[in-house]
Amino acid sequence: MPSEAATAATAAPASARFLIAQGTLLAFVAGYVDVVGFAALFGLFTAHVTGNFVMIGLELAGSGQGVLAKLLALPMFVVAVAATKLAVTALTRRGVAPLRPLLLVQAVLLLAFMAAGLLALPIQSPDAPATIVVGLIGVAAMGVQNAKARIVLSEHAPTTIMTGNTTQIVIDVVELLSPGATQKDVARTRLRKMVPPLAGFAIGAVLGALAFATLSFWCVLQPVGILVALAVMQR
C-alpha cells in the first residue's frame, strides 16, 4: 500500500493542475461574457468595469447615448462585491465552504442575464430601461466573480482583468531569457499559473463574439454550464 507521504505527493500536483484548469475556465467565462455584453449592449463591459469609464468619456464626447447604463454599472458592481463578501463571511461562520455556492449564484445570475436579454430583444437603444436592466444583471454576475477571485480564490491568477497578468508574463519571460537571472524558477512557476488564464480569457472573448453572432443571448448557456460543472467538481 502507498504511504501517506506518497499519496500526498501525488495529490498535490493533481490539485495544482485542477486549480490552474479552474482558473483558466473562469477566465474563459469572463472573456466570453464581457464580449457578449459589449456586443449586445452598446459597448458595456460586464467584467471589466474600468473599461466603462473609457466608454463614458467617448460617448460624452460624441452622441452621449448609453452613458446611464455605464454610470450605473459601478454602483451595481460595488453592491455585488459587497454582497459576495458578506455571503462568504456568513458561510464561513457556518462552516460551509463558500466556493460552490458562489459558483452557483453566478450561474443563476448569468441565466437571469440571458433571460432578460432574450426578453429585451430586439435591443435597439442603449438607454432603454430593458437594455439597462440586462446590463446591470450581467455586471452583478461578473461582480461576484471578481469578488470571488479576491476573497476565495486568491491563489489563482486574476481571471477577469488581464492587464496585470500580461505585464507579469512579459516580466517573467524577460527574466527567463536574461543571462545570469536569479529568479528563473519563480518566473517559471508564475508563468505556469498566469499563461493559461490569459489564453482562456482570449479564447473566451473570440468564442463569445462568434457565439453571440450566431445564437444571440442563448450563447450564455455555455458559461453557465462551465460554472455548474465547476460547482459540482468542488470537494
C-alpha positions as CSV (number, residue, x, y, z in Angstrom):
1,M,0.0,0.0,0.0
2,P,1.3,3.5,-0.8
3,S,2.5,5.6,2.2
4,E,0.7,8.8,3.3
5,A,3.7,10.8,2.0
6,A,3.4,9.2,-1.4
7,T,-0.3,9.8,-1.5
8,A,0.2,13.4,-0.6
9,A,2.9,13.9,-3.2
10,T,0.5,12.5,-5.9
11,A,-2.4,14.6,-4.7
12,A,-0.5,17.9,-4.6
13,P,0.3,18.1,-8.4
14,A,-3.3,17.0,-9.2
15,S,-4.6,19.7,-7.0
16,A,-2.3,22.3,-8.6
17,R,-3.4,21.2,-12.1
18,F,-7.1,21.5,-11.1
19,L,-6.5,25.0,-9.7
20,I,-4.9,26.1,-13.0
21,A,-7.7,24.5,-15.0
22,Q,-10.3,26.1,-12.8
23,G,-8.7,29.5,-13.2
24,T,-8.5,29.1,-16.9
25,L,-12.2,28.2,-17.2
26,L,-13.2,31.1,-15.0
27,A,-11.1,33.4,-17.2
28,F,-12.8,31.9,-20.3
29,V,-16.2,32.8,-18.7
30,A,-15.0,36.3,-18.0
31,G,-13.8,36.9,-21.5
32,Y,-16.9,35.3,-23.0
33,V,-19.4,37.2,-21.0
34,D,-17.6,40.5,-21.3
35,V,-17.6,40.3,-25.1
36,V,-21.3,39.3,-25.2
37,G,-22.2,42.3,-23.0
38,F,-20.0,44.6,-25.2
39,A,-21.5,43.4,-28.4
40,A,-25.1,43.3,-27.3
41,L,-25.3,46.3,-25.0
42,F,-23.6,49.1,-27.0
43,G,-20.1,48.8,-25.5
44,L,-21.0,47.9,-21.9
45,F,-18.3,45.9,-20.1
46,T,-19.7,43.5,-17.5
47,A,-16.4,42.1,-16.1
48,H,-14.1,45.0,-16.8
49,V,-15.7,48.0,-15.1
50,T,-12.7,50.3,-15.7
51,G,-13.4,50.0,-19.4
52,N,-16.8,51.6,-18.9
53,F,-15.2,54.8,-17.8
54,V,-13.3,54.9,-21.1
55,M,-16.6,54.3,-22.9
56,I,-18.3,57.1,-20.9
57,G,-15.7,59.5,-22.0
58,L,-16.1,58.5,-25.6
59,E,-19.9,58.8,-25.5
60,L,-19.9,62.1,-23.7
61,A,-17.6,63.5,-26.4
62,G,-19.9,62.0,-29.1
63,S,-23.7,61.2,-29.1
64,G,-23.9,60.7,-25.3
65,Q,-26.0,57.5,-25.7
66,G,-25.6,54.7,-23.3
67,V,-24.0,56.8,-20.6
68,L,-26.6,55.9,-17.9
69,A,-26.0,52.1,-18.1
70,K,-22.3,52.6,-17.8
71,L,-22.7,55.0,-14.9
72,L,-25.0,52.6,-13.1
73,A,-22.5,49.7,-13.7
74,L,-20.2,51.0,-11.0
75,P,-22.7,51.0,-8.1
76,M,-24.1,47.7,-9.2
77,F,-20.6,46.2,-9.3
78,V,-20.0,47.6,-5.7
79,V,-23.2,46.1,-4.5
80,A,-22.3,42.7,-6.0
81,V,-18.8,42.7,-4.5
82,A,-20.1,43.8,-1.1
83,A,-22.9,41.1,-1.1
84,T,-20.3,38.5,-2.1
85,K,-18.1,39.5,0.8
86,L,-21.0,39.3,3.3
87,A,-22.1,35.9,1.9
88,V,-18.5,34.5,2.3
89,T,-18.4,35.7,5.8
90,A,-21.8,34.2,6.7
91,L,-21.0,30.9,5.0
92,T,-17.6,30.6,6.7
93,R,-19.1,31.2,10.1
94,R,-21.5,28.3,9.5
95,G,-18.6,26.1,8.4
96,V,-19.7,26.0,4.8
97,A,-17.1,26.2,2.0
98,P,-18.2,29.3,0.0
99,L,-16.8,28.5,-3.4
100,R,-19.6,26.1,-4.6
101,P,-22.5,28.4,-3.5
102,L,-20.7,31.4,-5.2
103,L,-20.3,29.5,-8.5
104,L,-24.0,28.6,-8.4
105,V,-25.0,32.1,-7.6
106,Q,-23.0,33.4,-10.5
107,A,-24.6,30.7,-12.8
108,V,-28.1,31.8,-11.7
109,L,-27.2,35.5,-12.4
110,L,-25.9,34.6,-15.8
111,L,-29.1,32.7,-16.5
112,A,-31.1,35.8,-15.5
113,F,-28.8,37.9,-17.8
114,M,-29.6,35.5,-20.7
115,A,-33.3,35.5,-20.0
116,A,-33.5,39.3,-19.6
117,G,-31.5,39.7,-22.8
118,L,-33.9,37.4,-24.7
119,L,-36.9,39.2,-23.4
120,A,-35.4,42.6,-24.3
121,L,-34.9,41.6,-28.0
122,P,-34.6,43.4,-30.3
123,I,-32.2,45.7,-28.3
124,Q,-32.2,48.9,-30.3
125,S,-31.5,51.6,-27.8
126,P,-28.7,51.8,-25.2
127,D,-30.9,54.0,-23.0
128,A,-34.0,51.8,-22.9
129,P,-34.9,50.5,-19.4
130,A,-34.8,46.9,-20.6
131,T,-31.3,47.4,-22.0
132,I,-30.0,48.9,-18.8
133,V,-31.6,46.1,-16.7
134,V,-29.9,43.4,-18.9
135,G,-26.5,45.1,-18.5
136,L,-26.8,45.5,-14.7
137,I,-27.6,41.8,-14.2
138,G,-24.5,41.0,-16.3
139,V,-22.4,43.3,-14.2
140,A,-23.8,41.7,-11.0
141,A,-22.8,38.3,-12.2
142,M,-19.3,39.3,-13.0
143,G,-19.0,41.3,-9.8
144,V,-19.5,38.1,-8.0
145,Q,-16.6,36.5,-10.0
146,N,-14.3,39.5,-9.3
147,A,-15.0,39.3,-5.6
148,K,-14.8,35.5,-5.5
149,A,-11.3,35.7,-7.1
150,R,-10.1,38.1,-4.4
151,I,-11.7,36.5,-1.4
152,V,-11.9,32.8,-2.1
153,L,-9.5,32.1,-5.0
154,S,-6.6,34.3,-4.0
155,E,-4.2,31.5,-5.1
156,H,-5.4,31.9,-8.7
157,A,-4.1,34.4,-11.2
158,P,-6.7,37.1,-11.8
159,T,-9.4,35.8,-14.1
160,T,-11.3,39.0,-15.1
161,I,-8.7,41.7,-15.9
162,M,-5.7,40.6,-18.0
163,T,-3.6,43.7,-17.9
164,G,-1.7,42.7,-14.7
165,N,-1.3,39.1,-16.0
166,T,0.1,40.3,-19.3
167,T,2.5,42.7,-17.6
168,Q,3.8,39.9,-15.2
169,I,4.1,37.4,-18.0
170,V,6.3,39.8,-20.0
171,I,8.4,40.5,-17.0
172,D,8.8,36.7,-16.3
173,V,9.7,35.9,-19.9
174,V,12.4,38.6,-19.8
175,E,13.6,37.1,-16.6
176,L,13.9,33.6,-18.1
177,L,15.7,34.9,-21.2
178,S,18.2,37.1,-19.2
179,P,21.6,35.5,-18.7
180,G,22.5,35.2,-15.0
181,A,19.0,35.9,-13.8
182,T,18.4,34.6,-10.3
183,Q,14.6,34.2,-10.2
184,K,14.1,31.8,-13.1
185,D,12.4,29.1,-11.0
186,V,10.0,31.7,-9.6
187,A,9.3,33.1,-13.0
188,R,8.6,29.6,-14.4
189,T,6.1,28.9,-11.6
190,R,4.3,32.2,-12.1
191,L,4.1,31.6,-15.9
192,R,2.5,28.2,-15.4
193,K,0.0,30.0,-13.2
194,M,-0.7,33.1,-15.4
195,V,-0.4,32.0,-19.0
196,P,-3.4,29.6,-19.0
197,P,-5.9,32.1,-17.7
198,L,-4.7,34.7,-20.2
199,A,-5.2,32.2,-23.0
200,G,-8.6,31.2,-21.6
201,F,-9.7,34.8,-21.5
202,A,-8.6,35.4,-25.1
203,I,-10.3,32.2,-26.3
204,G,-13.4,33.1,-24.4
205,A,-13.6,36.5,-26.0
206,V,-13.3,35.1,-29.5
207,L,-15.8,32.3,-29.0
208,G,-18.1,34.6,-27.1
209,A,-18.2,37.0,-30.1
210,L,-18.8,34.2,-32.6
211,A,-21.4,32.5,-30.4
212,F,-23.4,35.7,-29.8
213,A,-23.4,36.5,-33.6
214,T,-24.9,33.0,-34.2
215,L,-27.1,32.3,-31.1
216,S,-27.8,35.7,-29.6
217,F,-28.2,35.5,-25.8
218,W,-28.7,31.8,-25.9
219,C,-25.0,31.6,-26.1
220,V,-24.7,32.4,-22.4
221,L,-25.7,28.8,-21.7
222,Q,-22.1,27.8,-22.3
223,P,-20.5,29.8,-19.4
224,V,-23.5,28.8,-17.2
225,G,-22.6,25.1,-17.9
226,I,-19.0,25.7,-17.1
227,L,-19.9,27.3,-13.7
228,V,-22.3,24.5,-12.8
229,A,-19.7,21.9,-13.8
230,L,-17.0,23.6,-11.6
231,A,-19.5,23.7,-8.7
232,V,-20.2,20.0,-9.0
233,M,-16.4,19.3,-9.0
234,Q,-15.7,21.2,-5.8
235,R,-14.7,18.9,-2.9
